[in-house]
Amino acid sequence: MVDPSPAKLQQLTAVQLRDALASGELSAREATAHFLSVIEARNKHLGAFVTVTAEQAMDGAKAADNLHAQLSRTHRLSELPLLHGMPLAFKDLTDVAGIPTTHGSAALEHKPAPEDGALAATLKGQGAISLGKTQVPEFGLTAYSENRIAPPSRNPHSLSRSSGGSSGGSAAAVAAGMVPFAPGTDGGGSIRIPAGACGLVGLKPGRGVVPSGASAGDAAKLVVAGPLARTAADAALLMDALVPQEQAPDGGYLANVGHAPLPLKVGVSLDSPWAGVFPFDVEQEAMDSLARGILLLEEAGHRVAEAEIRYDNRYPDAFTAAWTAGVGSARIAPQREALLTPLTRVFRRRAQQRSALKVNEALGFLRQFEHDTIAQYAEWDVILMPTLAQTPQPIGWFTGGGHSGEPWPSEWAGDADEDYKRQCEYAPWSSMVNVCGLPAISIPVHVTASGLPMGIQVIGKPGSELQLLQLAAVLESFK
């Protein structure tokens, strides 16, 4: 039997927890109560959750236990849903029935969602129990999860630093043991950036692989849902719940994640489509993580060599036009516009002033960029770089607070362009993966002398999600 004590439950992986719930060794009520208690103890320091739905979660756990008892009596436990009784949380861009979706914005009225969005409906349909909504940046626009409605999401490895964005609250919750794993969504790095900052496995699936991850109004088809987890196997379990069975690998992701991939040709590149507009330095800690990743991949039998990738310098303007188009059309009462953050307000105004022709030109360029970039990547099985060019940054660093508390020059405070520049320098290898519709994974491989996690990003070919998870599992085995 599984020991239901907090210390023992905290040590279980998501896969082990799922197995204990399915076998009946652990009840859904015991599991849910445990994670709610962790949230109560830790969220005040971390700001990972915006809303905790304890009563609804316990009601869901009771229903899950009743279902288990019913199926057990009739010897039909094989009919339990895949994630029976598994606690998780949804970022506050995802509709969950009866709970307000704030989108991280003080400018919106926070009315309860009338029904579950597609992502919540999919995972609830697989038996998962939602514990609440996690912190996000306003409209999911930034690489940090700070807004005007709730405390910022902090990094469990260093509370003065950001957990990343836009799935920052979800990543902090997983890293702090508030939930066993969580779905994120990624339109420009929003799974991989917080995974890198918080020391998690974060998989951005390829375009169309997770149907419930699509986002309305996403003309460039950038956004996809994927897992944030502590292990590759845990991420594979969540992928099995997210991907329709007919589209999944034979036997599923979890059943195959332990099989090492055949030797791969790995191309290492620090080239970025942002470098022409925002020349950036790669911190030594990021290079250390890359060196560690290369070493582990070579020890696993893969061939690693430098890859030179050339990007069109028109990319930054085109991506920004596509990325911010949605915020321009968001329905916000004029009298509430002042409640937007400085970055959102500036990019909303620019989006509204941009003609439909300009947006369509940007979308056309991005489709050509996708074609050209994938053609360059084709020489390699996977492309490798650090997940982030810098260590996780302090809370407020992007928006007006300096590194280690030093203030920005006054003319920068609240400056949207300086904010955006810093984000692009922090995560210069994220957004082009979304534009190309390719799968990519952040894998933790290194810890700095001060205890901050650092990861590598591996970009795969279309349909290589399982291969990326297998690579992550292999690298875990070296720890």
Stockholm file with secondary structure:
# STOCKHOLM 1.0

chainA/1-479         MVDPSPAKLQQLTAVQLRDALASGELSAREATAHFLSVIEARNKHLGAFVTVTAEQAMDGAKAADNLHAQLSRTHRLSELPLLHGMPLAFKDLTDVAGIPTTHGSAALEHKPAPEDGALAATLKGQGAISLGKTQVPEFGLTAYSENRIAPPSRNPHSLSRSSGGSSGGSAAAVAAGMVPFAPGTDGGGSIRIPAGACGLVGLKPGRGVVPSGASAGDAAKLVVAGPLARTAADAALLMDALVPQEQAPDGGYLANVGHAPLPLKVGVSLDSPWAGVFPFDVEQEAMDSLARGILLLEEAGHRVAEAEIRYDNRYPDAFTAAWTAGVGSARIAPQREALLTPLTRVFRRRAQQRSALKVNEALGFLRQFEHDTIAQYAEWDVILMPTLAQTPQPIGWFTGGGHSGEPWPSEWAGDADEDYKRQCEYAPWSSMVNVCGLPAISIPVHVTASGLPMGIQVIGKPGSELQLLQLAAVLESFK
#=GR chainA/1-479 SS CCCCSHHHHHHCCHHHHHHHHHHTSSCHHHHHHHHHHHHHHHHHHHCCEEEECHHHHHHHHHHHHHHHHHHHHTTCGGGSCTTTTCEEEEETTSCBBTBBCCTTCTTSCCCBBSSCCHHHHHHHHTTCEEEEEECCCGGGCSSSCCCSSSCCCEETTEEEEECCSSSHHHHHHHHTTSSSEEEEEESSSTTHHHHHHHTCEEEECCTTSSGGGCCTTCTTCCCEEEEEESSHHHHHHHHHHHSCGGGSCTTCHHHHTTSCCCCCEEEECCCCTTTTTSCCCCCHHHHHHHHHHHHHHHHTTCEEEECCCCCCTTHHHHHHHHHHHHHHHCCCCGGGGGGSCHHHHHHHHHHHHSCHHHHHHHHHHHHHHHHHHHHHHTTSSEEEEESCSSCCCBTTTTTTBCGGGCBCCGGGTTCHHHHHHHHHHHSTTSHHHHHHTCCEEEEEEEECTTSCEEEEEEECCTTCHHHHHHHHHHHHTTC
#=GC SS_cons         CCCCSHHHHHHCCHHHHHHHHHHTSSCHHHHHHHHHHHHHHHHHHHCCEEEECHHHHHHHHHHHHHHHHHHHHTTCGGGSCTTTTCEEEEETTSCBBTBBCCTTCTTSCCCBBSSCCHHHHHHHHTTCEEEEEECCCGGGCSSSCCCSSSCCCEETTEEEEECCSSSHHHHHHHHTTSSSEEEEEESSSTTHHHHHHHTCEEEECCTTSSGGGCCTTCTTCCCEEEEEESSHHHHHHHHHHHSCGGGSCTTCHHHHTTSCCCCCEEEECCCCTTTTTSCCCCCHHHHHHHHHHHHHHHHTTCEEEECCCCCCTTHHHHHHHHHHHHHHHCCCCGGGGGGSCHHHHHHHHHHHHSCHHHHHHHHHHHHHHHHHHHHHHTTSSEEEEESCSSCCCBTTTTTTBCGGGCBCCGGGTTCHHHHHHHHHHHSTTSHHHHHHTCCEEEEEEEECTTSCEEEEEEECCTTCHHHHHHHHHHHHTTC
//
